[in-house]
Amino acid sequence: MAFSLPPIAALHSPLMDQSLAVLKEFLPSPAPALGTIERSIPMPFKQLVAEAPLNRLFAEAMAEGEFDDFEGRRIRMEVNGGHPGITFGFWAGRLRIVDGPGEATIRGSLAAFKTLAERKQDPDQLFFQRRLVIEGDTELGLALKNLLDSLEWDFSPRKLLFTKS
């Protein structure tokens, strides 16, 4: 007797979608575990892993001066609950990962950041629905949100990993 996998369509049935929605609703958030992992990673390693892809992602916009207003400023992006998060700044024409708080913090769920990165929903909607929140220097946070919303960017692994910066 041969074993066969269910057809792909069966994996995307309404029942499967509803079951996954219920699981997402009631399973504990991975944020505490991710926060523990994030706190144990040394800053130089975070910089090594994150700076090059961020600079590749926004290379064209930086070359055109779109980030110049952010020179010397720090912004933190944080998952609800305080961690994990990343603080970055813009110095000497490059995005840099830094330790510590930001002048502005953009906070939300993992799902909200994923939706934002994939451009599946207008950023303003995410803020109006309170799925993303800006704290601290809200003018700085809104300026970043508006910049990211105005740019054409590709958050695909190919773009992040293989394009020269």
C-alpha positions as CSV (number, residue, x, y, z in Angstrom):
1,M,0.0,0.0,0.0
2,A,1.5,3.3,-1.1
3,F,1.3,6.5,1.0
4,S,0.3,9.7,-0.8
5,L,0.1,13.3,0.3
6,P,-3.2,15.2,0.2
7,P,-3.7,17.5,-2.8
8,I,-2.5,21.0,-2.3
9,A,-6.0,22.3,-2.5
10,A,-6.9,20.3,0.6
11,L,-4.2,22.1,2.5
12,H,-6.0,25.4,1.8
13,S,-9.5,24.4,2.6
14,P,-11.8,26.7,4.7
15,L,-11.7,24.2,7.5
16,M,-7.9,24.3,7.5
17,D,-7.9,28.1,7.4
18,Q,-10.3,28.3,10.3
19,S,-8.3,25.8,12.3
20,L,-5.1,27.8,11.8
21,A,-6.9,31.0,12.8
22,V,-8.0,29.4,16.0
23,L,-4.5,28.1,16.7
24,K,-3.0,31.5,16.1
25,E,-5.6,33.1,18.4
26,F,-5.0,30.7,21.4
27,L,-1.4,29.6,21.1
28,P,1.1,31.6,23.2
29,S,3.0,34.3,21.5
30,P,6.5,33.4,20.4
31,A,7.7,36.9,21.4
32,P,9.0,35.9,24.9
33,A,11.1,33.0,23.4
34,L,12.3,35.2,20.6
35,G,13.2,38.0,23.1
36,T,15.3,35.5,25.1
37,I,17.1,34.5,21.9
38,E,17.5,38.1,20.8
39,R,19.0,39.2,24.1
40,S,21.6,36.4,23.9
41,I,22.9,37.4,20.5
42,P,26.0,39.8,20.7
43,M,25.5,43.2,19.0
44,P,28.4,42.7,16.5
45,F,26.7,39.6,15.2
46,K,23.4,41.4,14.9
47,Q,25.2,44.1,13.0
48,L,26.9,41.6,10.7
49,V,23.6,39.8,9.9
50,A,21.2,42.8,9.6
51,E,23.1,45.8,8.3
52,A,24.1,44.5,4.9
53,P,20.6,43.3,3.9
54,L,19.0,46.5,5.1
55,N,21.5,48.6,3.2
56,R,20.9,46.5,0.0
57,L,17.1,46.8,0.4
58,F,17.2,50.6,0.6
59,A,20.4,51.3,-1.5
60,E,18.6,53.2,-4.3
61,A,16.6,55.4,-1.9
62,M,19.8,56.1,0.2
63,A,21.7,57.0,-3.0
64,E,18.9,59.4,-3.9
65,G,19.1,61.1,-0.5
66,E,15.7,59.8,0.8
67,F,17.2,58.9,4.2
68,D,19.2,62.2,4.7
69,D,16.6,63.6,7.1
70,F,17.3,60.6,9.4
71,E,21.0,61.3,9.7
72,G,22.1,60.7,13.3
73,R,18.6,59.6,14.5
74,R,17.7,56.3,16.1
75,I,14.4,54.3,15.7
76,R,13.4,51.1,17.4
77,M,11.1,48.5,15.9
78,E,9.8,46.2,18.6
79,V,7.4,43.3,18.9
80,N,4.6,43.7,21.5
81,G,5.8,42.9,25.0
82,G,9.1,44.8,24.8
83,H,11.2,42.2,22.9
84,P,12.5,41.2,20.5
85,G,13.3,44.4,18.8
86,I,16.0,46.2,16.8
87,T,17.2,49.8,17.0
88,F,18.7,51.3,13.9
89,G,20.0,54.6,12.8
90,F,21.4,56.3,9.8
91,W,25.0,57.6,9.8
92,A,27.3,58.4,7.0
93,G,24.9,57.2,4.3
94,R,24.3,53.8,5.8
95,L,21.7,52.2,8.0
96,R,23.3,50.9,11.2
97,I,22.1,48.6,13.9
98,V,22.7,50.1,17.4
99,D,22.3,49.1,21.0
100,G,19.7,50.8,23.2
101,P,16.4,52.6,22.8
102,G,15.3,54.7,19.9
103,E,14.1,58.3,19.8
104,A,10.9,56.7,18.4
105,T,9.6,53.2,18.8
106,I,7.3,51.5,16.4
107,R,5.7,48.5,18.1
108,G,3.3,45.8,16.9
109,S,2.7,42.1,16.5
110,L,4.8,39.8,14.4
111,A,1.8,39.5,12.1
112,A,1.5,43.3,11.7
113,F,5.2,43.7,10.8
114,K,4.9,40.8,8.3
115,T,1.9,42.5,6.7
116,L,3.9,45.8,6.6
117,A,7.0,44.2,5.1
118,E,4.9,42.3,2.5
119,R,2.9,45.4,1.7
120,K,-0.3,43.5,2.0
121,Q,-2.0,46.4,3.8
122,D,-1.7,50.2,3.8
123,P,0.6,51.2,6.7
124,D,-1.9,53.9,7.7
125,Q,-4.6,51.2,8.2
126,L,-2.2,49.2,10.5
127,F,-1.7,52.4,12.6
128,F,-5.4,53.3,12.7
129,Q,-6.3,49.8,13.7
130,R,-3.7,50.1,16.5
131,R,-1.9,47.0,15.1
132,L,1.2,49.2,14.9
133,V,1.9,52.0,17.5
134,I,4.4,54.8,17.4
135,E,5.8,56.0,20.8
136,G,8.4,58.6,21.7
137,D,9.2,61.1,18.9
138,T,6.1,60.5,16.9
139,E,7.1,63.0,14.2
140,L,10.2,60.9,13.6
141,G,8.2,57.7,13.5
142,L,5.7,59.1,11.1
143,A,8.4,60.4,8.8
144,L,9.9,56.9,8.6
145,K,6.5,55.4,8.0
146,N,5.8,57.9,5.2
147,L,9.2,57.3,3.7
148,L,8.8,53.5,3.7
149,D,5.3,53.9,2.3
150,S,6.5,56.1,-0.6
151,L,9.4,53.7,-1.6
152,E,9.2,50.8,-4.0
153,W,11.1,48.0,-2.2
154,D,11.4,44.3,-2.5
155,F,11.5,42.4,0.8
156,S,12.3,39.1,-1.0
157,P,15.2,36.9,0.2
158,R,16.9,37.2,-3.2
159,K,17.0,41.0,-2.9
160,L,18.2,40.9,0.8
161,L,20.8,38.3,0.3
162,F,22.2,38.5,-3.2
163,T,22.1,42.1,-4.5
164,K,25.3,44.1,-4.0
165,S,25.2,47.0,-1.6
